[in-house]
Amino acid sequence: MAEDDFGLWERELDSGPPDDEAAGGRGMVVVAGLTATGCTAMIALGEVPLGTAGLVLSSIILLLWRIGM
């Protein structure tokens, strides 16, 4: 007898044991902090357009990284 589709669907959605999410979150915070520090230094050194562009671009990248794209 064929297995019902609901059982297959449940197995696909079951992620199994939880992943180690703390390491990925910690890495994201470190990357965000270093990027913000670097862009702030660029602004302080007089490269305002470059620093601002870096902050905007890094914010978009971190947002996409956070939502999983």
N, C-alpha and C positions, 0 to 999 in steps of 0.2 A: 504494500500500500504506500502511496506517495505521501511524503511529509507535507503538512499543510503550510501555506505561505506565511502564516502568522509566526510560526516557529522560526522560519528562516529570517524573517524581518526582525524578530527580537534579537537573534544572534548577531545580525549586522549592526544593530544599534548598541549592543553591549560592548563597551569599550574595554572590558577586561579590567585588570588591575590598574589603579590610577597611576598616571605618569608622574615623574618627579617634576612638578610644576614650579617648585620653589627656586630651583637653579635657573630656569629660564626667566622667571620674573626678576630675579636678582641681577642677571646679566642685562636685562632690558633697562633697569634702573641705572646700572653702571654706564652703559652706552649713552643713555640720555643725559646723564650728568656730565660725562666727558665732552659730549657734543655741545651742550649748552655752555660749558666753561670755555671751550675753544672759540665758539662764536662770540661770546661776551668779550673775550680777549681781543678778537679781531675788531669789534666795535670800539673797544677802549683804545686800540692802537690807531684808530682813524679810518679803518676800512669799514665804514658803516654799511654801504650797500652789500658788500660781501658777507659781513656778519649777519645782516638781516636775512639775506638769501639763504645762508646756511641754517639759520634757526627755522625758517619756514619750511625748507626742504626736509630737514631732519624731523620736524614735527609731523609732516605728512608721512614720511617713511615709518616713524614709530607708531603712528596711528594705524597704518596698514599692517604693520607687524603685529600689533596688539589684537586686531580683529582677525588675524590669521590669513591674510592674503599674501 
